[in-house]
Amino acid sequence: MTLKPLSDRVLIKPAPAEQKTAGGIIIPDSAKEKPLKGEVIAVGPGTKDEAMQLAVGDSVLYGKYSGTEIELDGEKYLIMRQSDILAKF
């Protein structure tokens, strides 16, 4: 992959959605909750006002409606600003 985020943006690979069953009922993919955590795949250089605090490989939590979904090499990713990330662990 040759995608390099600009400014204070990061590329995140969302964690797979958890498979939950309720009383033997299988929840279809369209009804599953979007994952709110993922792994940082690439980071931009930051801005002159704010240094990049994330690094490749960090596990992060982000808001439910954060970022823009993109598809690269058949994989789904999110690209978002560093400020949309709530925490790293």
C-alpha positions as CSV (number, residue, x, y, z in Angstrom):
1,M,0.0,0.0,0.0
2,T,1.3,3.4,-0.8
3,L,-1.2,5.6,0.9
4,K,0.3,8.4,3.1
5,P,-2.1,10.5,5.1
6,L,-1.5,14.3,5.0
7,S,-1.4,16.7,7.9
8,D,-2.9,15.3,11.1
9,R,-4.8,12.5,9.5
10,V,-4.4,8.8,10.3
11,L,-5.4,5.6,8.5
12,I,-7.1,3.0,10.7
13,K,-8.0,-0.6,10.1
14,P,-11.2,-1.2,12.1
15,A,-11.3,-4.3,14.3
16,P,-13.7,-7.0,13.0
17,A,-17.3,-6.6,14.2
18,E,-18.1,-9.0,17.0
19,Q,-20.5,-11.9,16.2
20,K,-23.3,-11.8,18.7
21,T,-26.2,-14.1,19.0
22,A,-29.3,-13.6,21.0
23,G,-31.1,-16.7,21.9
24,G,-29.8,-18.6,18.9
25,I,-30.6,-15.8,16.5
26,I,-27.7,-14.9,14.2
27,I,-27.4,-11.2,13.6
28,P,-26.8,-10.3,9.9
29,D,-23.8,-8.2,8.9
30,S,-26.1,-5.2,8.1
31,A,-27.4,-5.1,11.6
32,K,-24.0,-5.5,13.4
33,E,-22.7,-2.5,15.4
34,K,-19.8,-0.7,13.8
35,P,-16.5,-1.4,15.6
36,L,-15.3,1.5,17.6
37,K,-11.7,0.4,17.9
38,G,-8.9,-0.4,15.4
39,E,-5.2,-0.3,14.6
40,V,-3.3,2.6,13.2
41,I,-1.9,1.6,9.8
42,A,-0.4,5.0,8.7
43,V,0.0,8.5,10.1
44,G,0.6,11.9,8.6
45,P,3.4,14.2,9.8
46,G,1.1,16.4,12.0
47,T,0.7,20.1,11.8
48,K,2.8,23.1,12.9
49,D,0.4,23.6,15.7
50,E,-0.1,20.0,16.8
51,A,2.4,17.2,16.8
52,M,1.4,13.7,15.8
53,Q,0.8,11.7,19.0
54,L,0.0,8.4,17.3
55,A,2.3,5.9,15.7
56,V,1.8,2.9,13.4
57,G,0.6,-0.1,15.3
58,D,-1.2,1.8,18.1
59,S,-4.6,0.4,19.1
60,V,-7.2,3.2,19.3
61,L,-10.8,4.0,20.2
62,Y,-12.7,6.4,18.0
63,G,-16.2,7.9,17.8
64,K,-19.1,6.0,16.2
65,Y,-19.4,8.4,13.2
66,S,-15.8,9.4,12.9
67,G,-13.8,9.2,9.7
68,T,-14.4,8.4,6.1
69,E,-14.5,4.8,4.9
70,I,-12.2,3.8,2.1
71,E,-11.3,0.6,0.4
72,L,-7.7,-0.3,-0.5
73,D,-6.6,-3.7,-2.0
74,G,-10.0,-5.2,-1.0
75,E,-9.7,-4.2,2.7
76,K,-11.8,-1.5,4.4
77,Y,-10.1,1.3,6.3
78,L,-11.1,4.6,7.9
79,I,-9.2,7.8,7.5
80,M,-9.8,10.5,10.1
81,R,-8.2,13.4,11.9
82,Q,-6.1,12.7,15.0
83,S,-8.6,14.8,17.0
84,D,-11.4,12.3,16.2
85,I,-9.5,9.6,18.1
86,L,-10.7,9.3,21.7
87,A,-7.9,7.2,23.3
88,K,-5.1,4.8,22.5
89,F,-4.3,1.6,24.4
